Amino acid sequence: MLKIVCLVALATLATMTGATAAPAKGGSITVATVGEPPTLDPMVSTADLVGIVTQHIFETLYTFDANWSVIPLVADAMPDVSADGRVYTIKIRQGLTFHDGSALDADDVVASLKRWTEVASRGKLAADNIDKIEKVDGFTIKISLKQPFAPLLALLAFNNSAAVILPSEKIAPELKEIVGSGPYMLKARVADQYIQLVRFEGYKPREGDPNGYGGARKQYLDEIRFVPIPNANTRVEGAVAGQFDYTDSLPVEAFDKIKAGASEPIILKPFGWPVFVMNTKQGLLSDLKLRKAVQLALNEEDMLAAAFGSTDFYAVDGAMYPEGYPWRSEAGADRYDQGDPEKAAALMAKAGYAGEPIRILTSQQYEFHYKMALVAAEYLKAAGFKVDLDVTDWATLTQRRADPALWDIYISHSPFLPEPALIGALAKGSPGWWDTPAKDKAVGAFNQALTQGERVKLWAGVQQVMADEVPLIKVGDFNALSAKSKTLQGVTPAPWPYFWNAYVEK
């Protein structure tokens, strides 16, 4: 099983803080986020902000425990898998209801998974390997695969481009109603002001203790209100003043200021990696030579220093996973942090570069994205590229990146994921649209391997193809800073913060 090393500084995902007596129900909290989510349909978006909010409303068949192992959520237990790894039989918990009062059964699960394979980028990745999804009885489904597909359960568990279970009667290409089976339900959404969730009294939690994203999801809070605060400095000042109960994604240089204020800082270490995603489908960087020129030109160490300041908050590392992860490989790391504008210029000349601008799509709502963009632009200019920075709000960025005509590079970030197949660029429909024979061969072998040992070896091959074909550029490793009020208890620091099990200390 994958073991995460030192994910959090103040607590581990396995630790639940709080008093020995059961917390009393009641109270509401305000959660400051980086902006307005572009949608509340978790299948159609890979934006972390969408997953953070909607994981309270919708649930998946499986989720991740404190050690990032897959465990059942809506499913009654782990699946029965055939000896050849091609048939997954999944039993569903009985007695579950949706927010509209309808019962959750196998028909809902089959219909939801079919929609997921059609509209979700990660669902489409699974769909390439799925032969059929069918109902066995009222509370049992069966997924038959064309060939073994090791990432299936992790994809079903992930809250990003998520395989959430919806009422079959409300399923449509575009969701008209936001109805799930999770511990909280949508009461109101006022654009650019707040999203209000309230306790779902009909929720049936799993038995046992909380366990990472799984186990018992207890509903102490009456209400969770997500408030978009796009300006990073405003989020910092609000956290310092105690205006918010939880404040997400703060600039790391604000740590001392947060610590001295009314909130407590939370550090996730190591959190993840910033990434420059290349548009391989259309435009300037559909030319591999020019993607390699960008790779040659950039100095990732300077970008990290500008974004995070102190090395307490970042590490210069070209491997896709840091030390301590089983997926750690140095394959392709020699292409990292080259910062060689002269070699880049020579390659640009061979590619026939004629002065077209590289359009970099970024947002100041994640301040470190914008700071990296500024440094990257200077290195690209030094190599001879013309650069246009397109600075938008995050919701607009997530919309624009879906159109290959509008950008050449967009800047994002990802937590370190427990399963490499969850990395967005590996899905053909993911913005960037990386789709080559070399990728298909490497990723296919990795996904079809049946043992962990085989998969670890094959992952190095996938990482090498990434370095060779440059669908993305990992900038490095970074730690993330958030903050919570001193009265908010039961919050387990996590990459996608959640507030079931949380309560307000009276």
C-alpha positions in Angstrom: 0.0 0.0 0.0 1.1 3.5 -0.7 2.4 5.2 2.4 2.5 9.0 2.5 5.5 10.5 4.2 5.0 13.6 6.4 1.9 15.0 4.6 1.1 17.5 7.3 3.1 19.4 9.9 0.4 20.0 12.5 -1.5 16.7 12.2 -1.6 13.5 10.1 -4.6 12.4 8.1 -5.1 9.7 10.6 -5.4 12.1 13.6 -8.6 13.6 14.7 -8.2 16.4 17.2 -10.8 17.5 19.7 -12.3 16.9 23.2 -12.9 13.4 24.6 -16.6 14.0 24.9 -18.7 13.9 21.7 -19.0 17.4 20.3 -22.4 19.0 20.3 -24.2 19.6 17.0 -24.7 23.1 15.9 -23.0 26.2 14.5 -21.8 27.3 11.1 -18.4 28.1 9.6 -17.2 30.3 6.8 -14.5 28.8 4.5 -12.5 31.3 2.4 -11.6 29.9 -1.0 -9.5 31.2 -3.8 -12.5 32.0 -5.9 -15.9 30.9 -7.4 -16.0 27.3 -8.6 -16.8 27.2 -12.3 -19.4 24.5 -11.8 -20.9 22.3 -9.0 -20.9 19.3 -11.4 -17.9 17.4 -10.1 -17.7 15.0 -13.1 -17.0 17.7 -15.7 -14.3 19.6 -13.9 -10.7 18.8 -12.7 -10.5 22.1 -10.7 -9.6 21.4 -7.1 -11.9 24.1 -5.9 -14.9 22.2 -7.4 -13.8 19.0 -5.6 -13.3 20.8 -2.3 -16.9 22.1 -2.3 -18.8 19.2 -3.9 -17.2 16.4 -1.9 -19.6 17.5 0.9 -22.6 17.1 -1.4 -21.8 14.0 -3.5 -20.2 10.7 -2.7 -18.3 8.1 -4.7 -18.3 4.3 -4.5 -14.8 4.5 -2.9 -12.6 7.0 -1.2 -9.1 7.2 0.4 -8.2 6.4 3.9 -5.5 8.1 6.1 -2.7 6.2 4.3 -4.2 6.8 0.9 -5.4 3.3 0.4 -8.8 2.9 -1.3 -11.7 2.1 1.0 -15.4 1.8 0.4 -17.8 4.7 0.8 -21.1 4.2 -1.0 -19.9 0.7 -1.8 -20.6 -1.8 1.0 -17.1 -3.3 0.8 -14.1 -3.7 -1.5 -15.1 -5.3 -4.8 -14.9 -9.0 -5.7 -12.3 -9.0 -8.5 -12.0 -12.0 -10.9 -8.7 -13.9 -11.1 -7.9 -12.3 -14.5 -8.5 -8.8 -13.1 -11.2 -8.1 -15.6 -14.5 -8.2 -13.7 -15.3 -6.1 -10.6 -18.4 -7.0 -8.7 -19.4 -4.2 -6.3 -22.1 -4.4 -3.6 -23.8 -1.1 -2.6 -24.7 0.0 0.9 -28.4 -0.3 1.5 -30.5 2.3 3.2 -28.8 5.3 1.5 -31.0 8.2 0.3 -30.4 11.2 -1.9 -31.1 14.8 -0.8 -34.5 14.7 -2.6 -35.6 11.7 -0.5 -35.2 9.0 -3.2 -33.4 5.8 -2.4 -30.0 5.1 -3.8 -29.7 1.7 -5.6 -27.9 -0.1 -8.4 -29.8 1.8 -11.1 -28.4 5.1 -9.9 -24.9 3.7 -9.7 -25.0 2.3 -13.2 -26.4 5.4 -14.7 -23.9 7.6 -12.9 -20.9 5.6 -13.9 -22.1 5.6 -17.5 -22.4 9.4 -17.4 -18.9 9.6 -15.8 -17.4 7.6 -18.7 -19.0 10.0 -21.2 -18.4 13.5 -19.6 -15.5 13.2 -17.2 -11.8 13.3 -18.4 -10.9 10.6 -15.9 -14.0 8.7 -16.7 -13.0 8.7 -20.4 -9.6 7.3 -19.3 -11.5 4.4 -17.6 -13.9 4.1 -20.5 -11.1 3.1 -22.9 -10.7 0.0 -20.7 -14.3 -0.7 -19.8 -16.4 -3.3 -21.8 -19.7 -2.8 -19.9 -21.2 -1.6 -16.7 -24.3 -3.5 -15.6 -26.8 -4.1 -12.8 -26.7 -7.5 -11.2 -29.4 -7.0 -8.7 -31.0 -4.0 -6.7 -27.8 -3.4 -4.8 -25.0 -5.0 -6.9 -23.3 -3.8 -10.1 -20.6 -5.4 -12.3 -17.9 -3.6 -14.3 -16.3 -5.8 -17.0 -13.0 -4.6 -18.5 -11.5 -5.2 -21.9 -8.1 -5.8 -20.2 -6.8 -5.5 -16.7 -6.8 -1.8 -15.6 -5.0 -1.3 -12.2 -6.0 2.4 -11.6 -9.8 1.7 -11.8 -10.5 1.8 -8.0 -8.4 4.9 -7.5 -10.3 6.6 -10.4 -13.6 5.6 -8.8 -12.3 7.0 -5.4 -11.0 10.4 -6.6 -13.0 13.6 -5.9 -11.6 15.3 -9.0 -13.4 14.6 -12.3 -15.3 12.5 -9.8 -17.4 9.3 -10.3 -20.1 10.7 -8.0 -23.4 8.9 -7.6 -26.4 10.8 -8.8 -30.1 10.1 -8.8 -30.7 8.4 -12.2 -33.9 10.5 -12.7 -31.8 13.7 -12.6 -29.0 12.6 -14.8 -28.5 14.7 -18.0 -25.5 15.9 -20.1 -25.7 19.1 -18.0 -27.0 18.8 -14.4 -30.0 21.0 -13.7 -30.2 20.1 -10.0 -27.4 19.6 -7.6 -28.6 16.5 -5.7 -26.3 14.1 -4.0 -26.2 11.7 -1.1 -23.5 13.3 0.9 -23.6 14.7 4.5 -24.4 18.3 3.4 -26.7 19.5 0.7 -26.9 22.7 -1.3 -29.2 25.3 0.1 -28.1 28.4 -1.8 -25.5 29.7 -4.3 -25.1 33.4 -4.8 -22.6 33.9 -7.5 -19.3 35.5 -6.3 -20.7 35.8 -2.8 -21.2 32.4 -1.2 -22.2 28.7 -1.5 -24.3 27.6 1.4 -24.4 24.0 2.4 -26.6 22.7 5.3 -26.8 19.4 7.1 -28.6 16.6 5.3 -30.7 15.0 8.1 -31.3 11.8 6.1 -27.6 11.1 5.8 -26.4 7.6 6.8 -22.7 7.6 7.8 -20.6 4.5 7.8 -19.9 2.9 11.1 -16.6 3.1 12.9 -14.2 6.0 13.3 -13.2 8.7 10.8 -10.4 7.5 8.6 -8.9 10.0 6.1 -11.6 10.9 3.6 -13.4 7.7 4.7 -14.9 6.1 7.7 -17.6 7.9 9.6 -18.5 11.3 8.2 -20.2 13.0 11.2 -22.3 16.1 10.8 -21.7 18.3 13.7 -22.0 21.6 11.8 -25.4 23.0 10.8 -24.0 25.0 7.9 -20.8 25.4 5.9 -20.5 28.5 3.8 -17.8 28.7 1.1 -16.9 32.3 0.3 -14.8 33.2 -2.7 -11.9 35.6 -1.8 -9.8 35.9 -5.0 -7.2 38.3 -3.6 -4.5 36.4 -1.6 -3.7 39.4 0.6 -7.4 39.7 1.5 -7.4 36.1 2.5 -4.4 36.6 4.7 -5.8 39.7 6.4 -9.1 37.9 7.0 -7.3 34.9 8.6 -5.2 37.2 10.8 -8.3 39.0 12.0 -10.3 35.8 12.6 -12.8 36.7 9.9 -12.8 33.2 8.5 -13.0 29.8 10.2 -10.9 28.2 7.5 -8.8 30.0 4.9 -7.4 28.0 2.0 -4.3 28.6 -0.1 -2.3 31.3 1.6 1.0 32.8 0.4 3.7 30.9 2.4 5.5 34.2 3.3 2.4 35.0 5.4 3.2 32.2 7.9 4.6 34.4 10.6 1.8 36.9 10.3 -0.8 34.2 10.5 0.9 32.6 13.5 0.8 36.0 15.3 -2.9 36.6 14.5 -6.3 35.1 15.5 -5.9 31.9 13.4 -3.6 28.9 13.5 -1.4 28.1 10.4 -1.7 24.7 8.8 1.2 23.4 6.7 0.9 20.5 4.3 4.4 19.1 3.7 5.1 18.1 1.0 1.9 19.2 -0.6 2.4 19.0 -4.4 3.9 20.4 -7.5 3.3 23.5 -9.6 3.0 22.6 -13.3 3.2 24.3 -16.7 0.8 22.5 -19.0 1.6 22.6 -22.7 -1.1 22.8 -25.5 0.1 19.9 -27.6 -3.0 20.0 -29.8 -3.0 23.4 -31.5 -0.9 26.4 -31.8 2.8 27.2 -31.3 3.6 24.4 -28.8 2.0 21.7 -30.8 5.5 21.6 -32.3 7.6 19.3 -30.1 10.8 21.2 -30.9 9.3 24.4 -29.5 8.1 22.5 -26.4 11.7 21.3 -25.9 12.9 24.8 -26.4 10.7 26.0 -23.5 12.0 23.1 -21.5 15.5 24.2 -22.2 14.9 27.8 -21.5 13.3 27.6 -18.1 15.1 27.9 -14.8 12.8 26.1 -12.3 14.9 27.0 -9.3 14.4 30.7 -9.9 10.7 30.2 -10.4 10.3 28.4 -7.1 12.4 31.0 -5.3 10.2 33.8 -6.6 7.0 31.9 -5.8 7.8 30.6 -2.3 10.8 32.6 -1.0 12.3 30.3 1.6 13.5 26.7 0.9 11.4 25.8 4.0 8.5 25.9 1.5 9.9 24.4 -1.7 12.3 21.8 -3.1 14.0 21.9 -6.5 13.1 18.4 -7.8 12.4 17.2 -11.3 11.1 13.8 -10.4 7.3 13.5 -10.4 7.3 12.2 -6.9 9.5 13.2 -3.9 11.7 10.9 -1.8 9.7 8.5 0.3 7.0 7.7 -2.3 7.2 4.2 -4.0 6.7 6.0 -7.4 10.0 7.9 -7.0 12.1 7.7 -10.2 14.9 9.9 -11.6 13.9 9.0 -15.2 14.0 12.1 -17.4 15.3 14.3 -14.5 18.3 15.4 -16.6 15.8 17.6 -18.6 14.9 19.6 -15.5 16.1 23.1 -14.4 18.3 23.7 -17.4 17.9 27.4 -17.8 19.9 27.5 -21.1 18.5 30.3 -23.4 21.2 29.8 -25.9 20.5 26.1 -26.6 16.8 27.0 -26.5 17.4 29.7 -29.2 19.2 27.2 -31.4 16.3 24.8 -31.2 13.8 27.5 -31.9 15.8 28.4 -35.1 15.6 24.8 -36.2 11.9 24.8 -35.6 11.5 27.9 -37.8 10.2 30.1 -35.0 8.9 33.3 -36.5 8.1 35.5 -33.5 4.7 34.2 -32.7 3.8 34.9 -29.0 3.6 32.2 -26.4 0.3 32.8 -24.6 0.7 31.9 -20.9 -2.7 31.6 -19.1 -2.5 32.2 -15.4 -4.3 33.6 -12.4 -3.3 35.8 -9.4 -5.8 34.1 -7.2 -3.0 31.5 -6.7 -0.3 34.1 -6.2 2.5 31.6 -6.6 1.2 30.8 -10.1 1.5 34.4 -11.2 5.0 34.9 -9.7 6.2 31.8 -11.5 4.7 33.2 -14.7 6.6 36.4 -14.4 9.9 34.6 -14.0 9.2 32.2 -16.8 8.3 35.0 -19.1 11.8 36.6 -18.6 13.6 33.3 -19.3 11.5 32.7 -22.4 12.2 36.2 -23.6 15.9 35.7 -23.1 15.7 32.7 -25.4 14.0 34.9 -28.1 10.3 34.0 -27.5 7.7 36.7 -27.6 5.5 36.2 -24.5 1.9 37.3 -23.8 0.6 36.8 -20.2 -3.1 36.3 -20.0 -4.0 36.9 -16.4 -7.6 36.0 -15.4 -9.6 34.9 -12.4 -9.4 31.1 -11.7 -12.9 30.3 -12.9 -12.3 32.0 -16.2 -8.9 30.1 -16.5 -10.6 26.8 -16.1 -13.1 27.7 -18.8 -10.5 29.0 -21.3 -8.1 26.1 -20.9 -10.8 23.9 -22.4 -10.4 25.8 -25.7 -7.1 24.9 -27.5 -7.4 28.1 -29.6 -6.9 30.4 -26.6 -3.6 29.4 -25.0 -0.2 27.7 -25.3 0.7 27.2 -21.6 -1.5 27.3 -18.6 -0.2 27.2 -15.0 -1.7 25.0 -12.4 -0.7 22.7 -9.5 -1.5 19.3 -8.1 -1.1 17.6 -4.8 1.0 14.5 -4.9 -1.6 11.9 -5.9 -1.6 8.3 -4.5 -2.0 6.8 -7.9 0.0 8.3 -10.9 -2.8 7.4 -13.3 -4.8 10.2 -11.6 -2.4 12.8 -13.0 -4.5 14.9 -15.3 -2.2 14.9 -18.3 -2.6 11.2 -18.7 -6.2 11.6 -19.6 -6.7 12.2 -23.4 -9.4 14.7 -22.8 -7.5 16.7 -20.3 -6.6 20.3 -21.4 -3.2 19.9 -23.1 -4.6 16.9 -25.1 -1.4 14.9 -25.0 -2.0 11.9 -27.2 0.9 10.1 -28.9 1.9 6.5 -29.7 4.8 6.6 -27.2 2.4 7.8 -24.4 -0.2 5.2 -25.2 2.4 2.4 -25.1 4.0 3.5 -21.8 0.7 4.4 -20.0 -1.0 1.3 -21.4 1.7 -1.0 -20.0 1.6 0.8 -16.7 -2.1 0.5 -16.3 -2.4 -3.1 -17.3 0.4 -4.4 -14.9 -1.1 -6.5 -12.1 1.5 -6.2 -9.4 2.8 -3.1 -7.6 6.4 -4.1 -8.3 5.7 -4.1 -12.1 3.9 -0.9 -12.0 6.6 0.9 -10.1 9.1 -0.1 -12.8 6.8 0.9 -15.6 6.0 4.3 -14.1 9.7 5.2 -14.7 9.0 4.6 -18.4 5.9 6.9 -18.3 8.0 9.6 -16.6 10.7 9.3 -19.3 8.1 9.8 -22.1 6.9 12.9 -20.3 10.4 14.3 -20.3 10.9 13.4 -23.9 7.6 14.8 -25.3 7.1 17.7 -22.8 3.3 17.7 -22.4 4.0 19.5 -19.1 6.8 20.9 -17.0 6.9 20.2 -13.3 8.4 23.2 -11.6 9.3 21.5 -8.3 7.8 20.5 -4.9 6.1 22.9 -2.6 4.4 23.0 0.8 1.0 24.6 1.2 -0.2 27.0 3.8 -3.8 27.4 5.1 -5.2 28.6 8.4 -8.1 27.8 10.7 -9.7 29.6 13.6 -8.8 28.5 17.1 -12.4 27.5 17.8 -12.7 25.2 14.8 -11.9 21.7 15.9 -12.0 18.2 14.3 -10.4 19.5 11.0 -7.9 17.0 9.6 -5.4 18.9 7.4 -5.7 17.5 3.9 -5.0 18.5 0.3 -8.7 19.0 -0.4 -10.0 20.2 3.0 -13.3 18.8 4.3 -15.5 19.7 7.1 -17.6 16.7 8.0 -16.3 15.7 11.5 -15.5 19.4 12.2 -17.2 21.3 15.0 -17.1 24.7 16.6 -15.8 24.6 20.2 -18.2 26.5 22.5 
